[in-house]
Each structure stands twice: as structure tokens, then as C-alpha cells.
Amino acid sequence: MAISELQVQTALKTVVDPNTHKDLVTGKAVRNLKIDGDDVSLDVVLGYPGASQVEPIRQMVEEKLRSMTGIGRVSVNVSSKIVSHSVQRGVKLIPGVKNIIAVASGKGGVGKSTTAVNLALALAAEGAQVGILDADIYGPSQPTMLGVTGRPDSRDGKSLEPMEAHGLQVMSIGFLIDAETPMVWRGPMVTQALEQLLNDTRWRDLDYLVVDLPPGTGDIQLTLAQRVPVTGAVIVTTPQDIALIDARKGFKMFEKVGIPILGVVENMSIHICTRCGHEEHIFGSGGGERMSGDYEVEFLGALPLDIRIREQADGGKPTVVAAPDSRIAEIYRQIARRVAVKIAEQAQDHSNAFPKIVIQNT
């Protein structure tokens, strides 16, 4: 008796994607299911970049199908497809960019820029096309963290070609000014600079553009919220109360302007002594998780206070590329996959699917 499509679908409902926490049928990941006698072939299409997940998911599906009675040959192809998702009302997408992720914090010194660059590198490591925009006009740090020097090219005298580092497309005001030059600019000049860096850069087919915001809730954050098509925001904090108080302000700001909060990352969660291995919560514990619970958003993960994270970023090779097999790099990749999954669960952007109506006098 030949196996039926219903039997295969029922079996696939028991295979849960460890990243989405949904079964493959409910998650609409199963495509092109074909049954030829006892042989079964299908595609599993992930809505997030998951290069490290392709083989484990393929094996889970194959094992499940091969455990069925009467099954013949099994062929499973796993791939990713990343699409544009909806943004704030009235804000158009930027050419060459599908999704924009804002990385924000209420106060400085919580490791936001380090988190942003490792998040970008982790998304790239999972197979996405990724860029990073250093929106901290007063204190750009991404050129140092990525080890990039020089100035961007301009082919037409109007737009800028992004710099490149470790597989990322990169733009920062730091490429356009001397390192010792202070940015003595008022708010309108800063917001204009941000818009120019964003819109005048020739981004090339990015699945994600990670925007490293300056700390606080001032002009740049408001400009981003009102004029830049942001798919979602990640809030970075540390466990102590003073950081959490400011992080909550960031939450409120994004809520007011209708930008979804993708989740919270807690930096410097625990310190592990490099000599004796003693673990200590220097800045307190559980603050990020409590705040996530208060606002009903996801707690994306916690990172340790580790000297290697600082040394690697200062040296121009952040942890995800400097130590890709380390536990810390794996935490960044887990956070990146969850961020991408949260974006994939949002409504898609269909603005490019509708024809433009032009009224002419004939």
C-alpha cells in the first residue's frame, strides 16, 4: 500500500524546528512535497538564515520519515529564504535592504556596539547578506571593532560604496572624519548625517542591515523611528538597576513609534575568573529576564563579562570571527537566529508587489 501525503504531513507535524519552536507543517516550512510510490521528496524552507542548522534539520526530517512503515527512498533539501517584512506606516524601504535591525540601549557602556557587530557577524555566519551602519555620529566605534581603515569610494560623486570587513558591508561617519576630530554638531546636523549615511550608501542586496544606535532616546533615535524603515529593535542592557531604568526608556520610545521590540540581550551577565573559574554576578542577576517579562518580549540571551570579548573587538576581529567555535560565539549565533526568527514571524512587506498607478493626460 503506497504511503499517502496525509501520513507524511502527520509525521512532519512531530518534527519541531529548534529555532522557531514550531513543527515544520505549522511553521509552513514544508514545500514541494512529492510522493512517488514509496519514495518521498520535499523541501524545507527556513525563513531565517540557518547554515549551521541545515544538516541537523535535514537529519531530523529524514529520520522521522524513514521510521515510517512502507517508506522507500527519502530526499530532503533544506534551504533559507529571507524576505522583506513590514515596517512603520508611511515609511518606504531602502533600496538594496530587506530588513533593518536597530540595536539600542538606554545608556552607554553596556556593550551595545560589541553586541551589534557580533550580531551582524553571526547573521552573516549563518548565511545571510548583512551590513552594519554605525549610527553613533559622536562616537563611532565600528571601524575599530571591524579593523577597517580608509575612506569609502564614490563612483558617481553622490553616493558611497560601503566598506567591507569579515563579509559585512560597513558604513560609519568614522570613515569620513579623522579619528581625533570631535563632532561638534547640533541635533539637526546629526540627523541629516544619519539619513545621508543610510540613504546615500549603495547597499548591495542585504537581507539585514544592523544599525548600531548611540545610547539614549534623543534626536538620532527619533529620526530612525520616524524616517527609517525599521523592522525591529534589540535592546541591550546589563543586569544592574541603573542600566535597566534607562533600558526601559528605550522600550517606551520604540513602543510609541510602533517599532516592534525583537527582544532583550543582557551583557556582562556573569563574570568567570580566568584563573580560578569562580563565577560571580558582579552587576546583579536576572535583570534582563525580569524586564523582558514585564514588557512581554523575548529574552534573547545573556553574555558573560569576559576579557576576550573586549580584546577581540578592540583588535578588529570580534568574537564571532576571532573564535567561531567558542561558547561565546555560539551564544551570539543563537541570539542572531532568534532575532531572525522573530523577524520572519512578522507580516511581510508587499509594497513592491503592487503596480504603480500613473495618471496622464492623453
C-alpha atoms as a printed R data frame, in Angstrom:
    type eleno elety resid chain resno      x      y       z
1   ATOM     1    CA   MET     A     1  0.000  0.000   0.000
2   ATOM     2    CA   ALA     A     2  1.514  3.318  -1.114
3   ATOM     3    CA   ILE     A     3  2.184  5.936   1.513
4   ATOM     4    CA   SER     A     4 -0.156  8.959   1.477
5   ATOM     5    CA   GLU     A     5  0.528 12.670   1.666
6   ATOM     6    CA   LEU     A     6 -1.583 12.864   4.835
7   ATOM     7    CA   GLN     A     7  0.650 10.286   6.518
8   ATOM     8    CA   VAL     A     8  3.755 12.253   5.592
9   ATOM     9    CA   GLN     A     9  2.227 15.554   6.766
10  ATOM    10    CA   THR     A    10  1.205 13.935  10.057
11  ATOM    11    CA   ALA     A    11  4.745 12.665  10.576
12  ATOM    12    CA   LEU     A    12  6.239 16.073   9.790
13  ATOM    13    CA   LYS     A    13  3.967 17.679  12.411
14  ATOM    14    CA   THR     A    14  6.076 15.907  15.030
15  ATOM    15    CA   VAL     A    15  9.355 17.416  13.752
16  ATOM    16    CA   VAL     A    16  9.969 20.660  15.665
17  ATOM    17    CA   ASP     A    17 12.397 23.299  14.409
18  ATOM    18    CA   PRO     A    18 14.646 24.025  17.444
19  ATOM    19    CA   ASN     A    19 14.905 27.688  16.413
20  ATOM    20    CA   THR     A    20 11.253 28.545  15.798
21  ATOM    21    CA   HIS     A    21  9.925 26.049  18.377
22  ATOM    22    CA   LYS     A    22  7.195 25.192  15.856
23  ATOM    23    CA   ASP     A    23  6.691 21.996  13.902
24  ATOM    24    CA   LEU     A    24  7.593 22.204  10.217
25  ATOM    25    CA   VAL     A    25  3.975 21.983   8.999
26  ATOM    26    CA   THR     A    26  2.594 24.643  11.339
27  ATOM    27    CA   GLY     A    27  5.609 26.832  10.533
28  ATOM    28    CA   LYS     A    28  4.808 26.471   6.797
29  ATOM    29    CA   ALA     A    29  8.362 25.338   6.117
30  ATOM    30    CA   VAL     A    30  7.399 22.274   4.054
31  ATOM    31    CA   ARG     A    31  7.375 22.891   0.308
32  ATOM    32    CA   ASN     A    32  7.195 20.805  -2.860
33  ATOM    33    CA   LEU     A    33  6.177 17.577  -1.127
34  ATOM    34    CA   LYS     A    34  6.154 14.792  -3.731
35  ATOM    35    CA   ILE     A    35  5.299 11.118  -3.313
36  ATOM    36    CA   ASP     A    36  6.223  8.618  -5.999
37  ATOM    37    CA   GLY     A    37  5.119  5.172  -4.886
38  ATOM    38    CA   ASP     A    38  7.044  4.599  -1.660
39  ATOM    39    CA   ASP     A    39  9.560  7.386  -2.333
40  ATOM    40    CA   VAL     A    40  9.222 10.816  -0.721
41  ATOM    41    CA   SER     A    41 10.944 14.104  -1.571
42  ATOM    42    CA   LEU     A    42 10.397 17.546  -0.101
43  ATOM    43    CA   ASP     A    43 11.969 20.926   0.517
44  ATOM    44    CA   VAL     A    44 12.226 22.563   3.939
45  ATOM    45    CA   VAL     A    45 12.482 26.350   3.524
46  ATOM    46    CA   LEU     A    46 13.565 28.267   6.607
47  ATOM    47    CA   GLY     A    47 12.522 31.905   6.961
48  ATOM    48    CA   TYR     A    48 15.778 32.744   8.727
49  ATOM    49    CA   PRO     A    49 19.475 32.218   7.937
50  ATOM    50    CA   GLY     A    50 20.498 28.872   9.393
51  ATOM    51    CA   ALA     A    51 23.599 27.490   7.708
52  ATOM    52    CA   SER     A    52 24.541 25.656  10.902
53  ATOM    53    CA   GLN     A    53 21.015 24.247  11.176
54  ATOM    54    CA   VAL     A    54 20.617 22.801   7.675
55  ATOM    55    CA   GLU     A    55 22.203 19.419   8.378
56  ATOM    56    CA   PRO     A    56 20.600 18.819  11.824
57  ATOM    57    CA   ILE     A    57 17.125 19.686  10.485
58  ATOM    58    CA   ARG     A    58 17.624 17.550   7.372
59  ATOM    59    CA   GLN     A    59 18.670 14.602   9.551
60  ATOM    60    CA   MET     A    60 15.635 15.059  11.846
61  ATOM    61    CA   VAL     A    61 13.263 15.017   8.870
62  ATOM    62    CA   GLU     A    62 14.935 12.043   7.201
63  ATOM    63    CA   GLU     A    63 14.995 10.017  10.415
64  ATOM    64    CA   LYS     A    64 11.318 10.704  11.041
65  ATOM    65    CA   LEU     A    65 10.276  9.730   7.518
66  ATOM    66    CA   ARG     A    66 12.480  6.627   7.438
67  ATOM    67    CA   SER     A    67 10.872  5.446  10.677
68  ATOM    68    CA   MET     A    68  7.514  5.229   8.879
69  ATOM    69    CA   THR     A    69  6.278  1.831   7.715
70  ATOM    70    CA   GLY     A    70  6.475  1.275   3.975
71  ATOM    71    CA   ILE     A    71  8.747  4.226   3.191
72  ATOM    72    CA   GLY     A    72 11.224  3.935   0.328
73  ATOM    73    CA   ARG     A    73 13.822  6.494  -0.656
74  ATOM    74    CA   VAL     A    74 13.768  9.833   1.136
75  ATOM    75    CA   SER     A    75 15.141 13.091  -0.300
76  ATOM    76    CA   VAL     A    76 15.125 16.246   1.837
77  ATOM    77    CA   ASN     A    77 16.543 19.607   0.772
78  ATOM    78    CA   VAL     A    78 16.848 22.342   3.431
79  ATOM    79    CA   SER     A    79 17.410 25.990   2.476
80  ATOM    80    CA   SER     A    80 16.687 29.525   3.678
81  ATOM    81    CA   LYS     A    81 14.648 32.275   2.063
82  ATOM    82    CA   ILE     A    82 14.730 35.734   3.669
83  ATOM    83    CA   VAL     A    83 12.131 38.289   2.610
84  ATOM    84    CA   SER     A    84 11.276 41.889   3.480
85  ATOM    85    CA   HIS     A    85  8.977 42.421   6.433
86  ATOM    86    CA   SER     A    86  6.648 45.249   7.331
87  ATOM    87    CA   VAL     A    87  7.886 48.465   8.919
88  ATOM    88    CA   GLN     A    88  6.311 51.637  10.355
89  ATOM    89    CA   ARG     A    89  3.375 53.101   8.441
90  ATOM    90    CA   GLY     A    90  4.284 55.633   5.775
91  ATOM    91    CA   VAL     A    91  7.998 54.759   5.662
92  ATOM    92    CA   LYS     A    92  9.382 53.226   2.477
93  ATOM    93    CA   LEU     A    93 12.001 50.506   2.327
94  ATOM    94    CA   ILE     A    94 15.568 51.438   1.410
95  ATOM    95    CA   PRO     A    95 16.804 50.102  -1.955
96  ATOM    96    CA   GLY     A    96 19.044 47.084  -1.512
97  ATOM    97    CA   VAL     A    97 17.932 46.416   2.083
98  ATOM    98    CA   LYS     A    98 15.237 43.887   3.052
99  ATOM    99    CA   ASN     A    99 15.201 44.311   6.839
100 ATOM   100    CA   ILE     A   100 16.687 46.822   9.295
101 ATOM   101    CA   ILE     A   101 17.514 45.803  12.865
102 ATOM   102    CA   ALA     A   102 18.120 48.651  15.313
103 ATOM   103    CA   VAL     A   103 20.385 47.791  18.254
104 ATOM   104    CA   ALA     A   104 19.740 50.224  21.085
105 ATOM   105    CA   SER     A   105 20.442 50.848  24.755
106 ATOM   106    CA   GLY     A   106 19.204 53.367  27.255
107 ATOM   107    CA   LYS     A   107 22.688 54.246  28.467
108 ATOM   108    CA   GLY     A   108 26.288 53.942  27.340
109 ATOM   109    CA   GLY     A   109 28.816 51.389  28.496
110 ATOM   110    CA   VAL     A   110 26.575 48.327  28.318
111 ATOM   111    CA   GLY     A   111 28.325 46.742  25.320
112 ATOM   112    CA   LYS     A   112 25.764 47.729  22.689
113 ATOM   113    CA   SER     A   113 28.257 48.230  19.843
114 ATOM   114    CA   THR     A   114 30.013 44.947  20.636
115 ATOM   115    CA   THR     A   115 26.653 43.197  20.612
116 ATOM   116    CA   ALA     A   116 25.650 44.883  17.333
117 ATOM   117    CA   VAL     A   117 28.797 43.866  15.467
118 ATOM   118    CA   ASN     A   118 28.753 40.293  16.761
119 ATOM   119    CA   LEU     A   119 25.035 40.038  15.922
120 ATOM   120    CA   ALA     A   120 25.779 41.185  12.360
121 ATOM   121    CA   LEU     A   121 28.687 38.757  12.035
122 ATOM   122    CA   ALA     A   122 26.586 35.922  13.461
123 ATOM   123    CA   LEU     A   123 23.797 36.543  10.919
124 ATOM   124    CA   ALA     A   124 26.442 36.506   8.170
125 ATOM   125    CA   ALA     A   125 27.951 33.297   9.559
126 ATOM   126    CA   GLU     A   126 24.504 31.706   9.253
127 ATOM   127    CA   GLY     A   127 24.415 32.557   5.563
128 ATOM   128    CA   ALA     A   128 22.730 35.973   5.312
129 ATOM   129    CA   GLN     A   129 23.879 39.027   3.380
130 ATOM   130    CA   VAL     A   130 24.479 41.572   6.148
131 ATOM   131    CA   GLY     A   131 25.515 45.196   6.547
132 ATOM   132    CA   ILE     A   132 26.181 47.313   9.606
133 ATOM   133    CA   LEU     A   133 25.594 51.040   9.890
134 ATOM   134    CA   ASP     A   134 27.405 52.840  12.683
135 ATOM   135    CA   ALA     A   135 24.804 55.459  13.643
136 ATOM   136    CA   ASP     A   136 26.777 56.751  16.625
137 ATOM   137    CA   ILE     A   137 27.799 60.020  14.983
138 ATOM   138    CA   TYR     A   138 29.532 61.402  18.086
139 ATOM   139    CA   GLY     A   139 31.440 58.237  18.982
140 ATOM   140    CA   PRO     A   140 31.792 55.845  16.017
141 ATOM   141    CA   SER     A   141 33.389 52.565  17.073
142 ATOM   142    CA   GLN     A   142 32.669 50.085  14.279
143 ATOM   143    CA   PRO     A   143 35.744 50.985  12.158
144 ATOM   144    CA   THR     A   144 37.957 49.991  15.101
145 ATOM   145    CA   MET     A   145 35.935 46.913  16.020
146 ATOM   146    CA   LEU     A   146 35.994 45.648  12.432
147 ATOM   147    CA   GLY     A   147 39.576 46.716  11.736
148 ATOM   148    CA   VAL     A   148 38.607 48.865   8.738
149 ATOM   149    CA   THR     A   149 40.614 51.895   7.646
150 ATOM   150    CA   GLY     A   150 40.477 54.227   4.667
151 ATOM   151    CA   ARG     A   151 37.655 56.129   3.050
152 ATOM   152    CA   PRO     A   152 34.708 54.812   1.015
153 ATOM   153    CA   ASP     A   153 34.701 55.212  -2.758
154 ATOM   154    CA   SER     A   154 32.113 57.204  -4.677
155 ATOM   155    CA   ARG     A   155 31.570 56.146  -8.287
156 ATOM   156    CA   ASP     A   156 29.172 58.940  -9.199
157 ATOM   157    CA   GLY     A   157 30.223 61.704  -6.791
158 ATOM   158    CA   LYS     A   158 26.880 61.434  -4.979
159 ATOM   159    CA   SER     A   159 26.611 58.005  -3.360
160 ATOM   160    CA   LEU     A   160 29.087 55.993  -1.275
161 ATOM   161    CA   GLU     A   161 30.210 52.413  -1.719
162 ATOM   162    CA   PRO     A   162 30.102 50.552   1.614
163 ATOM   163    CA   MET     A   163 33.400 49.415   3.084
164 ATOM   164    CA   GLU     A   164 33.821 45.686   3.626
165 ATOM   165    CA   ALA     A   165 35.097 43.647   6.569
166 ATOM   166    CA   HIS     A   166 34.709 39.983   7.532
167 ATOM   167    CA   GLY     A   167 31.954 39.565   4.931
168 ATOM   168    CA   LEU     A   168 29.962 42.599   6.116
169 ATOM   169    CA   GLN     A   169 29.096 45.792   4.232
170 ATOM   170    CA   VAL     A   170 30.005 48.643   6.582
171 ATOM   171    CA   MET     A   171 29.333 52.386   6.763
172 ATOM   172    CA   SER     A   172 30.299 54.825   9.510
173 ATOM   173    CA   ILE     A   173 30.939 58.546   9.949
174 ATOM   174    CA   GLY     A   174 34.280 57.331  11.263
175 ATOM   175    CA   PHE     A   175 35.367 56.657   7.668
176 ATOM   176    CA   LEU     A   176 34.720 60.260   6.683
177 ATOM   177    CA   ILE     A   177 36.427 62.162   9.515
178 ATOM   178    CA   ASP     A   178 39.774 61.981  11.278
179 ATOM   179    CA   ALA     A   179 39.828 59.855  14.420
180 ATOM   180    CA   GLU     A   180 40.868 62.842  16.537
181 ATOM   181    CA   THR     A   181 38.192 65.192  15.178
182 ATOM   182    CA   PRO     A   182 35.326 65.839  17.638
183 ATOM   183    CA   MET     A   183 31.824 66.016  16.160
184 ATOM   184    CA   VAL     A   184 30.683 69.406  17.496
185 ATOM   185    CA   TRP     A   185 27.289 69.217  15.819
186 ATOM   186    CA   ARG     A   186 23.783 70.166  16.847
187 ATOM   187    CA   GLY     A   187 20.848 67.774  16.541
188 ATOM   188    CA   PRO     A   188 19.670 68.661  13.003
189 ATOM   189    CA   MET     A   189 23.187 68.173  11.608
190 ATOM   190    CA   VAL     A   190 23.464 64.799  13.296
191 ATOM   191    CA   THR     A   191 20.126 63.548  11.991
192 ATOM   192    CA   GLN     A   192 20.955 64.762   8.481
193 ATOM   193    CA   ALA     A   193 24.276 62.903   8.655
194 ATOM   194    CA   LEU     A   194 22.477 59.713   9.697
195 ATOM   195    CA   GLU     A   195 19.980 59.965   6.847
196 ATOM   196    CA   GLN     A   196 22.755 60.577   4.327
197 ATOM   197    CA   LEU     A   197 24.840 57.659   5.577
198 ATOM   198    CA   LEU     A   198 21.803 55.413   5.347
199 ATOM   199    CA   ASN     A   199 20.263 56.564   2.076
200 ATOM   200    CA   ASP     A   200 23.371 57.580   0.112
201 ATOM   201    CA   THR     A   201 25.199 54.301   0.679
202 ATOM   202    CA   ARG     A   202 24.839 51.816  -2.180
203 ATOM   203    CA   TRP     A   203 23.865 48.783  -0.096
204 ATOM   204    CA   ARG     A   204 24.004 45.601  -2.167
205 ATOM   205    CA   ASP     A   205 21.189 43.059  -1.708
206 ATOM   206    CA   LEU     A   206 21.213 42.986   2.090
207 ATOM   207    CA   ASP     A   207 18.974 40.575   3.958
208 ATOM   208    CA   TYR     A   208 19.662 42.523   7.157
209 ATOM   209    CA   LEU     A   209 21.145 45.915   7.943
210 ATOM   210    CA   VAL     A   210 22.130 46.172  11.607
211 ATOM   211    CA   VAL     A   211 22.063 49.776  12.852
212 ATOM   212    CA   ASP     A   212 24.287 50.441  15.866
213 ATOM   213    CA   LEU     A   213 22.489 53.324  17.570
214 ATOM   214    CA   PRO     A   214 24.061 55.740  20.046
215 ATOM   215    CA   PRO     A   215 22.827 55.339  23.636
216 ATOM   216    CA   GLY     A   216 19.763 57.224  24.806
217 ATOM   217    CA   THR     A   217 16.472 58.385  23.309
218 ATOM   218    CA   GLY     A   218 17.435 61.598  21.522
219 ATOM   219    CA   ASP     A   219 17.459 63.046  18.005
220 ATOM   220    CA   ILE     A   220 19.040 60.092  16.222
221 ATOM   221    CA   GLN     A   221 16.678 57.576  17.776
222 ATOM   222    CA   LEU     A   222 13.662 59.716  16.876
223 ATOM   223    CA   THR     A   223 14.891 60.198  13.304
224 ATOM   224    CA   LEU     A   224 15.362 56.463  12.980
225 ATOM   225    CA   ALA     A   225 11.887 55.819  14.351
226 ATOM   226    CA   GLN     A   226 10.137 58.369  12.143
227 ATOM   227    CA   ARG     A   227 12.004 58.226   8.826
228 ATOM   228    CA   VAL     A   228 13.911 54.934   8.644
229 ATOM   229    CA   PRO     A   229 12.079 51.658   7.834
230 ATOM   230    CA   VAL     A   230 12.980 49.653  10.948
231 ATOM   231    CA   THR     A   231 11.801 46.032  11.033
232 ATOM   232    CA   GLY     A   232 12.506 45.628  14.732
233 ATOM   233    CA   ALA     A   233 14.732 46.655  17.633
234 ATOM   234    CA   VAL     A   234 17.013 44.779  20.001
235 ATOM   235    CA   ILE     A   235 17.546 46.298  23.453
236 ATOM   236    CA   VAL     A   236 20.927 45.746  25.113
237 ATOM   237    CA   THR     A   237 21.302 46.133  28.861
238 ATOM   238    CA   THR     A   238 23.318 44.938  31.836
239 ATOM   239    CA   PRO     A   239 21.733 43.425  34.954
240 ATOM   240    CA   GLN     A   240 22.145 46.363  37.345
241 ATOM   241    CA   ASP     A   241 19.184 48.584  38.173
242 ATOM   242    CA   ILE     A   242 20.612 51.830  36.765
243 ATOM   243    CA   ALA     A   243 21.062 50.271  33.305
244 ATOM   244    CA   LEU     A   244 17.619 48.688  33.415
245 ATOM   245    CA   ILE     A   245 15.957 52.002  34.281
246 ATOM   246    CA   ASP     A   246 17.431 53.578  31.143
247 ATOM   247    CA   ALA     A   247 16.721 50.498  29.013
248 ATOM   248    CA   ARG     A   248 13.046 50.801  29.919
249 ATOM   249    CA   LYS     A   249 13.044 54.298  28.393
250 ATOM   250    CA   GLY     A   250 14.233 52.753  25.150
251 ATOM   251    CA   PHE     A   251 11.362 50.272  25.329
252 ATOM   252    CA   LYS     A   252  8.831 53.044  25.759
253 ATOM   253    CA   MET     A   253 10.258 55.059  22.866
254 ATOM   254    CA   PHE     A   254 10.047 52.170  20.395
255 ATOM   255    CA   GLU     A   255  6.549 51.312  21.623
256 ATOM   256    CA   LYS     A   256  5.357 54.880  20.998
257 ATOM   257    CA   VAL     A   257  6.603 54.940  17.409
258 ATOM   258    CA   GLY     A   258  5.318 51.468  16.544
259 ATOM   259    CA   ILE     A   259  8.609 49.631  16.114
260 ATOM   260    CA   PRO     A   260  8.447 46.021  17.374
261 ATOM   261    CA   ILE     A   261 10.897 45.012  20.113
262 ATOM   262    CA   LEU     A   262 12.525 41.776  18.956
263 ATOM   263    CA   GLY     A   263 13.968 41.069  22.379
264 ATOM   264    CA   VAL     A   264 16.492 41.837  25.092
265 ATOM   265    CA   VAL     A   265 20.171 40.914  25.308
266 ATOM   266    CA   GLU     A   266 21.810 41.018  28.725
267 ATOM   267    CA   ASN     A   267 25.508 41.822  28.621
268 ATOM   268    CA   MET     A   268 28.033 41.252  31.423
269 ATOM   269    CA   SER     A   269 25.613 38.807  32.979
270 ATOM   270    CA   ILE     A   270 28.224 36.837  34.902
271 ATOM   271    CA   HIS     A   271 31.981 37.067  35.414
272 ATOM   272    CA   ILE     A   272 34.066 33.896  35.303
273 ATOM   273    CA   CYS     A   273 37.561 34.282  36.762
274 ATOM   274    CA   THR     A   274 40.178 33.335  34.163
275 ATOM   275    CA   ARG     A   275 42.457 31.959  36.909
276 ATOM   276    CA   CYS     A   276 40.225 30.017  39.287
277 ATOM   277    CA   GLY     A   277 36.937 29.691  37.384
278 ATOM   278    CA   HIS     A   278 34.905 31.323  40.152
279 ATOM   279    CA   GLU     A   279 31.578 32.677  38.875
280 ATOM   280    CA   GLU     A   280 30.216 35.947  40.214
281 ATOM   281    CA   HIS     A   281 27.284 38.181  39.271
282 ATOM   282    CA   ILE     A   282 29.182 41.476  39.550
283 ATOM   283    CA   PHE     A   283 26.299 43.608  38.239
284 ATOM   284    CA   GLY     A   284 23.468 41.623  39.811
285 ATOM   285    CA   SER     A   285 21.459 38.870  38.160
286 ATOM   286    CA   GLY     A   286 18.219 38.312  36.306
287 ATOM   287    CA   GLY     A   287 17.524 41.961  35.463
288 ATOM   288    CA   GLY     A   288 17.210 41.433  31.720
289 ATOM   289    CA   GLU     A   289 14.874 38.481  32.143
290 ATOM   290    CA   ARG     A   290 12.658 40.385  34.592
291 ATOM   291    CA   MET     A   291 12.428 43.341  32.214
292 ATOM   292    CA   SER     A   292 11.572 41.015  29.318
293 ATOM   293    CA   GLY     A   293  8.792 39.543  31.435
294 ATOM   294    CA   ASP     A   294  7.468 42.975  32.387
295 ATOM   295    CA   TYR     A   295  7.197 44.020  28.726
296 ATOM   296    CA   GLU     A   296  6.243 40.568  27.420
297 ATOM   297    CA   VAL     A   297  9.116 40.373  24.948
298 ATOM   298    CA   GLU     A   298 11.659 37.637  24.412
299 ATOM   299    CA   PHE     A   299 14.819 37.354  26.465
300 ATOM   300    CA   LEU     A   300 17.242 36.615  23.629
301 ATOM   301    CA   GLY     A   301 20.230 35.604  25.713
302 ATOM   302    CA   ALA     A   302 22.892 36.513  28.241
303 ATOM   303    CA   LEU     A   303 26.584 37.099  27.605
304 ATOM   304    CA   PRO     A   304 29.366 36.843  30.190
305 ATOM   305    CA   LEU     A   305 31.737 39.581  31.294
306 ATOM   306    CA   ASP     A   306 34.744 38.121  29.505
307 ATOM   307    CA   ILE     A   307 38.022 39.872  28.721
308 ATOM   308    CA   ARG     A   308 38.263 38.076  25.379
309 ATOM   309    CA   ILE     A   309 35.129 39.789  24.040
310 ATOM   310    CA   ARG     A   310 36.721 43.179  24.714
311 ATOM   311    CA   GLU     A   311 40.184 42.204  23.440
312 ATOM   312    CA   GLN     A   312 38.865 40.701  20.215
313 ATOM   313    CA   ALA     A   313 36.629 43.716  19.423
314 ATOM   314    CA   ASP     A   314 39.461 46.158  20.192
315 ATOM   315    CA   GLY     A   315 41.725 44.113  17.924
316 ATOM   316    CA   GLY     A   316 39.416 44.428  14.907
317 ATOM   317    CA   LYS     A   317 38.247 40.787  14.942
318 ATOM   318    CA   PRO     A   318 35.117 40.401  17.085
319 ATOM   319    CA   THR     A   319 34.462 37.105  18.833
320 ATOM   320    CA   VAL     A   320 32.249 35.530  16.157
321 ATOM   321    CA   VAL     A   321 35.145 35.660  13.645
322 ATOM   322    CA   ALA     A   322 38.071 35.521  16.097
323 ATOM   323    CA   ALA     A   323 36.833 32.419  17.926
324 ATOM   324    CA   PRO     A   324 33.977 30.971  15.852
325 ATOM   325    CA   ASP     A   325 33.957 27.650  17.727
326 ATOM   326    CA   SER     A   326 33.859 29.236  21.195
327 ATOM   327    CA   ARG     A   327 30.890 29.076  23.547
328 ATOM   328    CA   ILE     A   328 30.546 32.866  23.387
329 ATOM   329    CA   ALA     A   329 30.342 32.825  19.569
330 ATOM   330    CA   GLU     A   330 27.654 30.147  19.800
331 ATOM   331    CA   ILE     A   331 25.630 32.380  22.171
332 ATOM   332    CA   TYR     A   332 25.835 35.206  19.622
333 ATOM   333    CA   ARG     A   333 24.704 32.834  16.847
334 ATOM   334    CA   GLN     A   334 21.776 31.616  18.965
335 ATOM   335    CA   ILE     A   335 20.749 35.228  19.585
336 ATOM   336    CA   ALA     A   336 21.096 36.021  15.870
337 ATOM   337    CA   ARG     A   337 18.906 33.079  14.865
338 ATOM   338    CA   ARG     A   338 16.203 34.077  17.347
339 ATOM   339    CA   VAL     A   339 16.293 37.685  16.108
340 ATOM   340    CA   ALA     A   340 15.913 36.425  12.529
341 ATOM   341    CA   VAL     A   341 13.089 34.086  13.548
342 ATOM   342    CA   LYS     A   342 11.246 36.932  15.298
343 ATOM   343    CA   ILE     A   343 11.545 38.994  12.103
344 ATOM   344    CA   ALA     A   344 10.373 36.066   9.962
345 ATOM   345    CA   GLU     A   345  7.228 35.780  12.116
346 ATOM   346    CA   GLN     A   346  6.232 39.378  11.334
347 ATOM   347    CA   ALA     A   347  3.991 40.366   8.456
348 ATOM   348    CA   GLN     A   348  5.708 40.533   5.081
349 ATOM   349    CA   ASP     A   349  6.129 43.777   3.178
350 ATOM   350    CA   HIS     A   350  4.180 43.712  -0.080
351 ATOM   351    CA   SER     A   351  4.690 47.325  -1.133
352 ATOM   352    CA   ASN     A   352  6.738 46.284  -4.160
353 ATOM   353    CA   ALA     A   353  4.092 43.798  -5.269
354 ATOM   354    CA   PHE     A   354  1.536 46.435  -6.203
355 ATOM   355    CA   PRO     A   355  1.762 48.237  -9.525
356 ATOM   356    CA   LYS     A   356  2.286 51.997  -9.502
357 ATOM   357    CA   ILE     A   357 -0.686 53.892 -10.882
358 ATOM   358    CA   VAL     A   358  0.277 56.831 -13.070
359 ATOM   359    CA   ILE     A   359 -2.368 59.319 -14.244
360 ATOM   360    CA   GLN     A   360 -1.548 61.004 -17.535
361 ATOM   361    CA   ASN     A   361 -3.348 63.421 -19.813
362 ATOM   362    CA   THR     A   362 -3.937 61.675 -23.130
